[in-house]
Amino acid sequence: MMSSAALAGTTRKLRWLALVSYVLLLAWVIIWQSMLTTTYSYSAIFILLLYAGPLLLPAKGMLTANPYTHAWANFITLFYLIHGITVAYAVPAERLYAIIEILLASGMFTGCSMFARFRGRELGLGLKKAKKLP
């Protein structure tokens, strides 16, 4: 079992991993889809709605360190992970861009998952255990 000081330090590092990965992923998908892509051209509104929109949904909870929001942000992160893996496989010209997206999404997923777990422990949150039946 970790001491409360060690737990707080770990939680702080995981929060920064989640936040930095989140902000970089948001910036990366906008830059990639609006400036770097060579295979297709979308309108700015489409890029914001499809690529940036889902990442903006958990913004308030991510910035206020809500462990519940961090946990649910992982479902959104999976979209970017799947997108990156698909593009890395199917579009060789954009493989490097996709690998960057995969790394950022993986960092966000790891940071959000672990932050939610550790912060939940600090706050005494958790799932109630089921009663054993006789």
DOKOLKE-176026 format. One record per residue: residue number from 1; residue in three letters; chain; x, y, z of N, C-alpha, C in turn. Coordinates in Angstrom, 1 decimal. Layout:
<nodes>
+-----+-----+----+--------+--------+--------+--------+--------+--------+--------+--------+--------+
|   i |  aa | ch |   n_px |   n_py |   n_pz |  ca_px |  ca_py |  ca_pz |   c_px |   c_py |   c_pz |
+-----+-----+----+--------+--------+--------+--------+--------+--------+--------+--------+--------+
| NUM | ALA |  A |      X |      Y |      Z |      X |      Y |      Z |      X |      Y |      Z |
...
+-----+-----+----+--------+--------+--------+--------+--------+--------+--------+--------+--------+
</nodes>
This chain:
<nodes>
+-----+-----+----+--------+--------+--------+--------+--------+--------+--------+--------+--------+
|   i |  aa | ch |   n_px |   n_py |   n_pz |  ca_px |  ca_py |  ca_pz |   c_px |   c_py |   c_pz |
+-----+-----+----+--------+--------+--------+--------+--------+--------+--------+--------+--------+
|   1 | MET |  A |    0.8 |   -1.2 |    0.0 |    0.0 |    0.0 |    0.0 |    0.9 |    1.2 |    0.0 |
|   2 | MET |  A |    0.5 |    2.2 |   -0.8 |    1.3 |    3.5 |   -0.9 |    0.9 |    4.4 |    0.2 |
|   3 | SER |  A |    1.9 |    5.2 |    0.7 |    1.6 |    6.3 |    1.7 |    0.8 |    7.4 |    1.0 |
|   4 | SER |  A |    0.1 |    8.2 |    1.8 |   -0.7 |    9.2 |    1.2 |    0.1 |   10.2 |    0.4 |
|   5 | ALA |  A |    1.3 |   10.5 |    0.8 |    2.2 |   11.5 |    0.1 |    2.6 |   10.9 |   -1.2 |
|   6 | ALA |  A |    3.0 |    9.6 |   -1.2 |    3.4 |    9.0 |   -2.5 |    2.2 |    8.8 |   -3.4 |
|   7 | LEU |  A |    1.1 |    8.6 |   -2.9 |   -0.1 |    8.5 |   -3.7 |   -0.5 |    9.8 |   -4.3 |
|   8 | ALA |  A |   -0.3 |   10.9 |   -3.6 |   -0.6 |   12.2 |   -4.1 |    0.4 |   12.6 |   -5.2 |
|   9 | GLY |  A |    1.6 |   12.2 |   -5.0 |    2.6 |   12.5 |   -6.0 |    2.4 |   11.8 |   -7.3 |
|  10 | THR |  A |    2.0 |   10.5 |   -7.2 |    1.7 |    9.7 |   -8.3 |    0.5 |   10.2 |   -9.0 |
|  11 | THR |  A |   -0.5 |   10.6 |   -8.3 |   -1.8 |   11.1 |   -8.8 |   -1.5 |   12.4 |   -9.6 |
|  12 | ARG |  A |   -0.6 |   13.2 |   -9.1 |   -0.3 |   14.5 |   -9.7 |    0.4 |   14.2 |  -11.1 |
|  13 | LYS |  A |    1.3 |   13.3 |  -11.1 |    2.1 |   12.9 |  -12.3 |    1.1 |   12.4 |  -13.4 |
|  14 | LEU |  A |    0.2 |   11.5 |  -12.9 |   -0.8 |   10.9 |  -13.8 |   -1.7 |   12.0 |  -14.4 |
|  15 | ARG |  A |   -2.1 |   12.9 |  -13.6 |   -3.0 |   14.0 |  -14.1 |   -2.2 |   14.8 |  -15.2 |
|  16 | TRP |  A |   -1.0 |   15.1 |  -14.9 |   -0.2 |   15.8 |  -16.0 |    0.0 |   15.0 |  -17.2 |
|  17 | LEU |  A |    0.2 |   13.7 |  -17.1 |    0.2 |   12.9 |  -18.3 |   -1.1 |   12.9 |  -19.1 |
|  18 | ALA |  A |   -2.2 |   12.8 |  -18.3 |   -3.5 |   12.9 |  -19.0 |   -3.7 |   14.2 |  -19.6 |
|  19 | LEU |  A |   -3.4 |   15.3 |  -18.9 |   -3.7 |   16.7 |  -19.5 |   -2.8 |   17.0 |  -20.7 |
|  20 | VAL |  A |   -1.5 |   16.7 |  -20.5 |   -0.6 |   17.0 |  -21.6 |   -0.9 |   16.2 |  -22.9 |
|  21 | SER |  A |   -1.2 |   14.9 |  -22.7 |   -1.6 |   14.1 |  -23.8 |   -2.9 |   14.6 |  -24.4 |
|  22 | TYR |  A |   -3.9 |   15.0 |  -23.6 |   -5.2 |   15.5 |  -24.0 |   -5.0 |   16.7 |  -24.9 |
|  23 | VAL |  A |   -4.3 |   17.7 |  -24.4 |   -4.1 |   19.0 |  -25.2 |   -3.3 |   18.7 |  -26.4 |
|  24 | LEU |  A |   -2.2 |   17.9 |  -26.4 |   -1.4 |   17.6 |  -27.6 |   -2.2 |   16.8 |  -28.6 |
|  25 | LEU |  A |   -3.1 |   15.9 |  -28.1 |   -3.9 |   15.1 |  -29.1 |   -4.9 |   16.1 |  -29.8 |
|  26 | LEU |  A |   -5.5 |   16.9 |  -29.0 |   -6.5 |   17.9 |  -29.6 |   -5.8 |   18.8 |  -30.6 |
|  27 | ALA |  A |   -4.6 |   19.3 |  -30.3 |   -3.9 |   20.2 |  -31.2 |   -3.4 |   19.3 |  -32.4 |
|  28 | TRP |  A |   -2.9 |   18.1 |  -32.2 |   -2.4 |   17.3 |  -33.3 |   -3.5 |   16.9 |  -34.3 |
|  29 | VAL |  A |   -4.7 |   16.5 |  -33.9 |   -5.7 |   16.1 |  -34.9 |   -6.1 |   17.3 |  -35.7 |
|  30 | ILE |  A |   -6.2 |   18.5 |  -35.1 |   -6.6 |   19.7 |  -35.8 |   -5.5 |   20.0 |  -36.8 |
|  31 | ILE |  A |   -4.2 |   20.0 |  -36.4 |   -3.1 |   20.4 |  -37.3 |   -3.0 |   19.3 |  -38.4 |
|  32 | TRP |  A |   -3.1 |   18.1 |  -38.1 |   -3.0 |   17.0 |  -39.1 |   -4.1 |   17.1 |  -40.1 |
|  33 | GLN |  A |   -5.3 |   17.2 |  -39.6 |   -6.4 |   17.1 |  -40.6 |   -6.6 |   18.4 |  -41.3 |
|  34 | SER |  A |   -6.2 |   19.5 |  -40.8 |   -6.4 |   20.8 |  -41.5 |   -5.2 |   21.2 |  -42.4 |
|  35 | MET |  A |   -3.9 |   20.8 |  -42.0 |   -2.8 |   21.3 |  -42.7 |   -1.9 |   20.2 |  -43.3 |
|  36 | LEU |  A |   -1.8 |   19.1 |  -42.7 |   -0.8 |   18.1 |  -43.2 |   -1.3 |   17.0 |  -44.1 |
|  37 | THR |  A |   -2.6 |   16.8 |  -44.1 |   -3.1 |   15.6 |  -44.9 |   -3.0 |   15.9 |  -46.3 |
|  38 | THR |  A |   -2.6 |   14.9 |  -47.1 |   -2.4 |   15.0 |  -48.5 |   -3.4 |   14.1 |  -49.3 |
|  39 | THR |  A |   -4.2 |   13.3 |  -48.6 |   -5.0 |   12.3 |  -49.3 |   -6.4 |   12.9 |  -49.5 |
|  40 | TYR |  A |   -6.9 |   13.8 |  -48.8 |   -8.2 |   14.3 |  -48.9 |   -8.3 |   15.7 |  -48.3 |
|  41 | SER |  A |   -9.4 |   16.4 |  -48.6 |   -9.5 |   17.8 |  -48.1 |  -10.9 |   17.9 |  -47.5 |
|  42 | TYR |  A |  -11.0 |   18.3 |  -46.2 |  -12.3 |   18.5 |  -45.6 |  -12.4 |   20.0 |  -45.2 |
|  43 | SER |  A |  -13.7 |   20.4 |  -45.0 |  -13.9 |   21.8 |  -44.6 |  -13.5 |   22.0 |  -43.2 |
|  44 | ALA |  A |  -13.2 |   23.2 |  -42.8 |  -12.8 |   23.5 |  -41.4 |  -13.9 |   23.1 |  -40.4 |
|  45 | ILE |  A |  -15.1 |   23.3 |  -40.7 |  -16.2 |   23.0 |  -39.8 |  -16.3 |   21.4 |  -39.7 |
|  46 | PHE |  A |  -16.1 |   20.7 |  -40.7 |  -16.2 |   19.2 |  -40.6 |  -15.0 |   18.7 |  -39.7 |
|  47 | ILE |  A |  -13.9 |   19.3 |  -39.9 |  -12.7 |   18.9 |  -39.1 |  -13.0 |   19.2 |  -37.6 |
|  48 | LEU |  A |  -13.5 |   20.4 |  -37.3 |  -13.8 |   20.7 |  -35.9 |  -14.9 |   19.8 |  -35.3 |
|  49 | LEU |  A |  -15.9 |   19.5 |  -36.1 |  -17.0 |   18.7 |  -35.6 |  -16.6 |   17.2 |  -35.4 |
|  50 | LEU |  A |  -15.9 |   16.7 |  -36.4 |  -15.6 |   15.2 |  -36.4 |  -14.3 |   14.9 |  -35.6 |
|  51 | TYR |  A |  -13.3 |   15.7 |  -35.7 |  -12.0 |   15.4 |  -35.1 |  -11.8 |   16.1 |  -33.8 |
|  52 | ALA |  A |  -12.2 |   17.4 |  -33.6 |  -12.0 |   18.1 |  -32.4 |  -13.2 |   18.0 |  -31.5 |
|  53 | GLY |  A |  -14.4 |   17.9 |  -32.0 |  -15.6 |   17.9 |  -31.2 |  -15.6 |   16.9 |  -30.1 |
|  54 | PRO |  A |  -15.4 |   15.6 |  -30.4 |  -15.4 |   14.7 |  -29.3 |  -14.4 |   14.9 |  -28.2 |
|  55 | LEU |  A |  -13.3 |   15.5 |  -28.6 |  -12.3 |   15.8 |  -27.5 |  -12.7 |   16.9 |  -26.7 |
|  56 | LEU |  A |  -13.5 |   17.8 |  -27.2 |  -14.0 |   19.0 |  -26.4 |  -15.0 |   18.6 |  -25.3 |
|  57 | LEU |  A |  -15.7 |   17.5 |  -25.5 |  -16.7 |   17.1 |  -24.6 |  -16.3 |   16.9 |  -23.1 |
|  58 | PRO |  A |  -15.1 |   16.3 |  -22.9 |  -14.7 |   16.2 |  -21.5 |  -13.8 |   17.3 |  -21.0 |
|  59 | ALA |  A |  -13.7 |   18.4 |  -21.7 |  -12.7 |   19.5 |  -21.4 |  -12.9 |   20.0 |  -20.0 |
|  60 | LYS |  A |  -14.1 |   20.4 |  -19.6 |  -14.4 |   21.0 |  -18.3 |  -13.9 |   20.0 |  -17.1 |
|  61 | GLY |  A |  -14.4 |   18.8 |  -17.2 |  -14.0 |   17.8 |  -16.2 |  -12.5 |   17.5 |  -16.2 |
|  62 | MET |  A |  -11.9 |   17.5 |  -17.4 |  -10.5 |   17.2 |  -17.4 |   -9.7 |   18.4 |  -16.7 |
|  63 | LEU |  A |  -10.1 |   19.6 |  -17.0 |   -9.4 |   20.7 |  -16.4 |   -9.7 |   20.9 |  -14.9 |
|  64 | THR |  A |  -10.8 |   20.4 |  -14.4 |  -11.1 |   20.5 |  -13.0 |  -10.8 |   19.2 |  -12.2 |
|  65 | ALA |  A |  -10.1 |   18.3 |  -12.9 |   -9.6 |   17.1 |  -12.2 |  -10.7 |   16.2 |  -11.7 |
|  66 | ASN |  A |  -11.8 |   16.1 |  -12.4 |  -12.8 |   15.2 |  -12.0 |  -12.5 |   13.7 |  -12.4 |
|  67 | PRO |  A |  -12.3 |   12.8 |  -11.5 |  -11.9 |   11.5 |  -11.8 |  -13.0 |   10.7 |  -12.6 |
|  68 | TYR |  A |  -14.2 |   11.1 |  -12.4 |  -15.3 |   10.4 |  -13.2 |  -15.2 |   10.8 |  -14.7 |
|  69 | THR |  A |  -14.9 |   12.1 |  -15.0 |  -14.7 |   12.5 |  -16.4 |  -13.5 |   11.9 |  -17.0 |
|  70 | HIS |  A |  -12.4 |   11.8 |  -16.2 |  -11.2 |   11.1 |  -16.8 |  -11.5 |    9.7 |  -17.1 |
|  71 | ALA |  A |  -12.3 |    9.0 |  -16.3 |  -12.6 |    7.6 |  -16.6 |  -13.4 |    7.5 |  -17.9 |
|  72 | TRP |  A |  -14.4 |    8.4 |  -18.1 |  -15.3 |    8.3 |  -19.2 |  -14.6 |    8.9 |  -20.5 |
|  73 | ALA |  A |  -13.6 |    9.7 |  -20.3 |  -12.9 |   10.3 |  -21.5 |  -12.2 |    9.2 |  -22.2 |
|  74 | ASN |  A |  -11.9 |    8.1 |  -21.6 |  -11.3 |    6.9 |  -22.2 |  -12.1 |    6.4 |  -23.4 |
|  75 | PHE |  A |  -13.4 |    6.4 |  -23.3 |  -14.2 |    6.0 |  -24.4 |  -14.0 |    6.8 |  -25.6 |
|  76 | ILE |  A |  -13.9 |    8.1 |  -25.4 |  -13.6 |    9.0 |  -26.5 |  -12.2 |    8.8 |  -27.1 |
|  77 | THR |  A |  -11.3 |    8.6 |  -26.2 |   -9.9 |    8.3 |  -26.6 |   -9.8 |    7.1 |  -27.5 |
|  78 | LEU |  A |  -10.6 |    6.1 |  -27.3 |  -10.5 |    4.9 |  -28.1 |  -10.8 |    5.2 |  -29.6 |
|  79 | PHE |  A |  -11.7 |    6.2 |  -29.9 |  -12.0 |    6.6 |  -31.2 |  -10.7 |    7.0 |  -31.9 |
|  80 | TYR |  A |   -9.8 |    7.8 |  -31.2 |   -8.6 |    8.3 |  -31.8 |   -7.6 |    7.2 |  -31.9 |
|  81 | LEU |  A |   -7.6 |    6.3 |  -31.0 |   -6.7 |    5.1 |  -31.1 |   -7.0 |    4.3 |  -32.3 |
|  82 | ILE |  A |   -8.3 |    4.0 |  -32.5 |   -8.7 |    3.2 |  -33.6 |   -8.5 |    3.9 |  -34.9 |
|  83 | HIS |  A |   -8.7 |    5.2 |  -35.0 |   -8.4 |    6.0 |  -36.2 |   -7.0 |    5.9 |  -36.5 |
|  84 | GLY |  A |   -6.1 |    6.1 |  -35.5 |   -4.7 |    6.1 |  -35.8 |   -4.2 |    4.8 |  -36.3 |
|  85 | ILE |  A |   -4.7 |    3.7 |  -35.7 |   -4.3 |    2.3 |  -36.1 |   -4.8 |    2.1 |  -37.5 |
|  86 | THR |  A |   -6.0 |    2.5 |  -37.8 |   -6.5 |    2.3 |  -39.2 |   -5.7 |    3.0 |  -40.2 |
|  87 | VAL |  A |   -5.4 |    4.3 |  -40.0 |   -4.7 |    5.1 |  -40.9 |   -3.3 |    4.6 |  -41.1 |
|  88 | ALA |  A |   -2.6 |    4.2 |  -40.0 |   -1.3 |    3.7 |  -40.0 |   -1.2 |    2.4 |  -40.9 |
|  89 | TYR |  A |   -2.3 |    1.6 |  -40.9 |   -2.3 |    0.4 |  -41.7 |   -2.7 |    0.7 |  -43.2 |
|  90 | ALA |  A |   -3.7 |    1.6 |  -43.4 |   -4.3 |    1.8 |  -44.7 |   -3.7 |    2.9 |  -45.5 |
|  91 | VAL |  A |   -3.0 |    3.9 |  -44.9 |   -2.5 |    5.0 |  -45.7 |   -1.0 |    5.2 |  -45.4 |
|  92 | PRO |  A |   -0.2 |    4.5 |  -46.2 |    1.3 |    4.6 |  -45.9 |    1.8 |    6.0 |  -45.9 |
|  93 | ALA |  A |    1.2 |    6.9 |  -46.7 |    1.8 |    8.3 |  -46.8 |    1.6 |    9.1 |  -45.5 |
|  94 | GLU |  A |    0.6 |    8.6 |  -44.7 |    0.3 |    9.3 |  -43.4 |    0.6 |    8.5 |  -42.2 |
|  95 | ARG |  A |    1.4 |    7.5 |  -42.4 |    1.7 |    6.5 |  -41.3 |    2.4 |    7.2 |  -40.1 |
|  96 | LEU |  A |    3.3 |    8.1 |  -40.3 |    4.0 |    8.8 |  -39.2 |    3.0 |    9.7 |  -38.4 |
|  97 | TYR |  A |    2.1 |   10.4 |  -39.1 |    1.1 |   11.2 |  -38.5 |    0.2 |   10.3 |  -37.6 |
|  98 | ALA |  A |   -0.1 |    9.1 |  -38.1 |   -1.0 |    8.2 |  -37.4 |   -0.3 |    7.6 |  -36.1 |
|  99 | ILE |  A |    1.0 |    7.4 |  -36.3 |    1.8 |    6.9 |  -35.1 |    1.8 |    7.9 |  -34.0 |
| 100 | ILE |  A |    2.0 |    9.2 |  -34.4 |    1.9 |   10.3 |  -33.4 |    0.6 |   10.3 |  -32.7 |
| 101 | GLU |  A |   -0.5 |   10.1 |  -33.5 |   -1.9 |   10.1 |  -32.9 |   -2.0 |    8.9 |  -31.9 |
| 102 | ILE |  A |   -1.5 |    7.7 |  -32.3 |   -1.5 |    6.5 |  -31.5 |   -0.8 |    6.8 |  -30.2 |
| 103 | LEU |  A |    0.4 |    7.4 |  -30.2 |    1.2 |    7.6 |  -29.0 |    0.4 |    8.6 |  -28.1 |
| 104 | LEU |  A |   -0.1 |    9.7 |  -28.7 |   -0.8 |   10.6 |  -27.8 |   -2.1 |   10.0 |  -27.2 |
| 105 | ALA |  A |   -2.8 |    9.3 |  -28.0 |   -4.0 |    8.6 |  -27.5 |   -3.7 |    7.6 |  -26.4 |
| 106 | SER |  A |   -2.6 |    6.9 |  -26.6 |   -2.2 |    5.9 |  -25.6 |   -1.8 |    6.6 |  -24.3 |
| 107 | GLY |  A |   -1.1 |    7.7 |  -24.4 |   -0.7 |    8.5 |  -23.3 |   -1.9 |    9.0 |  -22.5 |
| 108 | MET |  A |   -2.9 |    9.5 |  -23.3 |   -4.1 |   10.0 |  -22.7 |   -4.9 |    8.9 |  -22.0 |
| 109 | PHE |  A |   -5.0 |    7.8 |  -22.7 |   -5.7 |    6.7 |  -22.1 |   -5.1 |    6.2 |  -20.8 |
| 110 | THR |  A |   -3.8 |    6.0 |  -20.8 |   -3.1 |    5.6 |  -19.6 |   -3.2 |    6.6 |  -18.5 |
| 111 | GLY |  A |   -3.0 |    7.9 |  -18.8 |   -3.1 |    8.9 |  -17.8 |   -4.5 |    9.0 |  -17.2 |
| 112 | CYS |  A |   -5.5 |    9.0 |  -18.1 |   -6.8 |    9.1 |  -17.6 |   -7.3 |    7.9 |  -16.7 |
| 113 | SER |  A |   -6.9 |    6.8 |  -17.2 |   -7.3 |    5.5 |  -16.5 |   -6.7 |    5.5 |  -15.1 |
| 114 | MET |  A |   -5.4 |    5.7 |  -15.1 |   -4.7 |    5.6 |  -13.8 |   -5.0 |    6.8 |  -12.9 |
| 115 | PHE |  A |   -5.2 |    8.0 |  -13.4 |   -5.6 |    9.2 |  -12.6 |   -6.9 |    8.9 |  -12.0 |
| 116 | ALA |  A |   -7.9 |    8.4 |  -12.7 |   -9.2 |    8.1 |  -12.2 |   -9.1 |    7.1 |  -11.0 |
| 117 | ARG |  A |   -8.3 |    6.1 |  -11.2 |   -8.1 |    5.1 |  -10.2 |   -7.5 |    5.6 |   -8.9 |
| 118 | PHE |  A |   -6.4 |    6.3 |   -9.1 |   -5.6 |    6.8 |   -7.9 |   -6.4 |    8.0 |   -7.2 |
| 119 | ARG |  A |   -7.0 |    8.9 |   -8.0 |   -7.7 |   10.0 |   -7.4 |   -9.0 |    9.5 |   -6.7 |
| 120 | GLY |  A |   -9.6 |    8.5 |   -7.3 |  -10.8 |    7.8 |   -6.6 |  -10.4 |    7.3 |   -5.3 |
| 121 | ARG |  A |   -9.2 |    6.6 |   -5.2 |   -8.7 |    6.1 |   -3.9 |   -8.5 |    7.2 |   -2.9 |
| 122 | GLU |  A |   -7.9 |    8.3 |   -3.4 |   -7.7 |    9.5 |   -2.5 |   -9.0 |   10.0 |   -1.9 |
| 123 | LEU |  A |  -10.0 |   10.0 |   -2.8 |  -11.3 |   10.6 |   -2.4 |  -12.2 |    9.6 |   -1.7 |
| 124 | GLY |  A |  -11.8 |    8.3 |   -1.6 |  -12.6 |    7.3 |   -1.0 |  -13.8 |    6.8 |   -1.9 |
| 125 | LEU |  A |  -13.6 |    7.1 |   -3.2 |  -14.7 |    6.6 |   -4.1 |  -14.4 |    5.2 |   -4.5 |
| 126 | GLY |  A |  -15.4 |    4.5 |   -5.0 |  -15.2 |    3.2 |   -5.5 |  -16.5 |    2.5 |   -5.6 |
| 127 | LEU |  A |  -16.5 |    1.3 |   -6.2 |  -17.7 |    0.5 |   -6.4 |  -17.9 |   -0.2 |   -5.1 |
| 128 | LYS |  A |  -19.2 |   -0.3 |   -4.7 |  -19.6 |   -1.0 |   -3.5 |  -19.4 |   -2.5 |   -3.8 |
| 129 | LYS |  A |  -19.0 |   -3.2 |   -2.8 |  -18.8 |   -4.7 |   -3.0 |  -20.2 |   -5.4 |   -2.8 |
| 130 | ALA |  A |  -20.4 |   -6.4 |   -3.6 |  -21.6 |   -7.1 |   -3.5 |  -21.6 |   -8.0 |   -2.3 |
| 131 | LYS |  A |  -22.8 |   -8.1 |   -1.7 |  -22.9 |   -8.9 |   -0.5 |  -22.8 |  -10.4 |   -0.9 |
| 132 | LYS |  A |  -22.2 |  -11.2 |    0.0 |  -22.2 |  -12.6 |   -0.2 |  -23.5 |  -13.2 |    0.3 |
| 133 | LEU |  A |  -24.1 |  -14.0 |   -0.5 |  -25.3 |  -14.7 |   -0.1 |  -25.0 |  -16.0 |    0.6 |
| 134 | PRO |  A |  -25.8 |  -16.3 |    1.6 |  -25.4 |  -17.5 |    2.4 |  -25.6 |  -18.8 |    1.6 |
+-----+-----+----+--------+--------+--------+--------+--------+--------+--------+--------+--------+
</nodes>
